[in-house]
Each structure stands twice: as C-alpha cells, then as structure tokens.
Amino acid sequence: MVTHLNPDGDAVGAATAVAHWLRSCSMEPQVIIPDRYPSFLSFMDSNEEVLFFESSRERATQLIDNATLIVMVDFNQLSRSGDMEPTIAASSAYKVLIDHHIEPKREEFDLLIHSSEVSSTCELLYWLLREMGVEIGLSLANSLYIGMMTDTNNFNNSVTSDTLLMASHLLSLGVDKELFQKRIFASFSQERMRLMGHLLLNRFTLLENYRLGYLTLSLEDQLKFNYRKGDSEGFVNLPLRIEEVDIAILFTQLHNSIRVSLRSKEGYSVNDLAIRHFNGGGHKMAAGGTLYIPFGDIDRFLLDSLKESYKICRDE
C-alpha cells in the first residue's frame, strides 16, 4: 500500500485499513509512505510496521520492485508519491488506485476504484468492502473511521447521509469515538496552540473585496514555535469561521518551495484556482498546490492571481 506525500489521516487510515483487510486474507502486505506522518497519527502505527521511503529507500525500493500488487490510496496521480514515483512507474506489479480526488490519471493505473462524491478515500473503501461482503473487524473499523473523521474535519465538510450511515455502523462495531477525538483534536502541544494564536494575530490578511482570508507560516515562525510536522493541521480552516470569508488559504514555507492549502465555503470552488495558479488541484471546496516563488512575494502573487481568476471561484 502506498500513500501520497505529507500523509494525512485519510491516507494513513486507508493504507492501514487495506493492510488489515489483506492480513485477514492471509496475505503479507506492507504499507510504504513517502515521508513521515504527523505525530498525532502515530497511534495508528503502534507496532511501527509502516515503512518510510525517505529513511528506508533501499528496502522500500526492493519491496516495490518485487511486488506483484501495489494498492495506492488517497491520491490521483503517481507524482503525488514524491520520490517514489519512478520506482512505482517502473514496477511490473498490477497497480490499483482507490481514491476520491477528481480527475485521476487513469493511464497510470491498471484498475481504478474512484468516486469524488464521497467524503474521503476511507468512505469509498468502506462501501467497497461492504459491497464485497468483507467482515469488518475492530482494527479495520478504527482505520476507516479515523480517515473519514479527519478528512471531514470532524464531520464539518463533505458529509452526506451515507457518511453518517458509515459512522453509525463503525461505532456499533466498537470504535471509540471519544478516544479518537481526544487523540486527534485535543492532544496538541502548547507550542502549536501559541503558533496558531500568533498566525491569527500577526500573519493573517483579509482581502474583503475577494471575501478571502489567508495565513502565512514562515520558516522563521516554525523555528520560533518549535514546529513539528502536522502542527498546522486545520489552520487553513480558521479564516472560514469569519462571516466575511468564503475562501481561505494557508501558505507554508518549505526549504525550496511553498505549500499551498485552500478551502472554501459552499458556493465557492478552489480547485480551478489551485490548478491555474498553484500547480495543484483537489476538490471543489478543498485543494492544494505548490509555489516556487520567494516567500515575500506571496501578497503580490495572490492579488495578481485573484485579479485574473477570482470569477472562476464563484458558482454561477
């Protein structure tokens, strides 16, 4: 099982869920992730069975080369697997994609299991397993629930009646909702909370004419607040709590690029904006991308982009 770079709860949940299922079929699966998941998801890998390509490149490459089946979850094109892309592409293994992002590159996979009408890859996987008649045990249920819960931002986004039916069934199987709520949404460090306050007070800009609010997270601020991977999870949603904001963006400075996260309220789409200006894409109300510009040029670049393409964000 393979996930995308910067794995989130849905990616880790889907990968571990598939692993649980295949083990129940007397198979020996291996989860390989391009880079390390956020620390608050570590409990999902309590036995430390996940292999990280960035730190175990030789072993991971050998496993991919010798694999007969590669199941890829929660991304729509091989480039999202980062440095793993050429190794996966060169593998003779049968390649299966299970994903909910729009516009997958079909030619890169042998079998595509896809729907953009579900809340998460874990929800798609849940309904697939139900259709196949698979008995869902507690470990499998936990992975599916965590993936769905995190990708909906704790049932705030992309939730349908089917999503709630899934949640109800998984809870009936013994999923401890309160425990996962605590581990994922109430186990932050004080540095993370102080960083959030700092960004809202000092790094937040409201563009009233565009009903857009954005946050900037520099390397300097990351160092100052002892930033750890995953600490900014959910920050992009904060501006959407303001009545005058319909589009929110978080710009996070990396060493050689800027990661861009975009979210919107109903009636506004950020996918096309991500494709046109941020070298990315995603869903109607949740997208991402990457910029290769000086961090200090963000304000100017964003204004130029909105002047050119703001109208595409608004649903007619």
C-alpha angles and dihedrals in degrees: 000000000000131000135188130272116282092022117217131197094279093052095047091041094051094045094049091043091056089046092053090049095049092048088055086056090056093254127133108230126180124206112216120186124186094229139357121296121233114282093245089066095053092100088069088066099041092150091050092235096143114102119216115214094206093061101027101037098146096050093042092050091051091051092050092046091052097041121114093193130032118188113196120196137193101006133085104211137031093244088072088069090069117206090003092069100091092044093051093043091052094048118106090213121121105262121216124184123201109183147137102206119112126256102017117194096249095186091065095063137057094212126023122198103182144155129158091192095080130082096241146348087262091058091050089049091048094056091044092054091046090052089051091052094243115166107235113220125196097265091052091044091052093054093047093047095049092049093050094043094051096043091052090048090243094320095313100111137045094357119157133175088265090056090056091047088054092049092048093052094047091049089052088056091060106271108161102225095180093052093052092044088056096044096048106029104025107038102079126138120248088243090059092051092047090049090053091052091047093052093049092048101038110014103043124105126186118204099195095185089059097035086234133135126189140186128206122208113192129194088246092058091045090055093044093054097038091247117206126191109277096024091114093051107136096009091114090064095056098085090053088070088071113092094224094051122088098158126045130188133186118199112198119189116226126182095266104012146013122255112219123203120186131190134171144185124246111293094037129083124202099179097088091044090055092049096047100043113011104047091244146078141190134148133344093261101022126044142144144197148159133258128202100199134106110283090235091061095064096100094052094041093051094049091049090049093050093048088056102039113013092111091063089063094063120081111230 
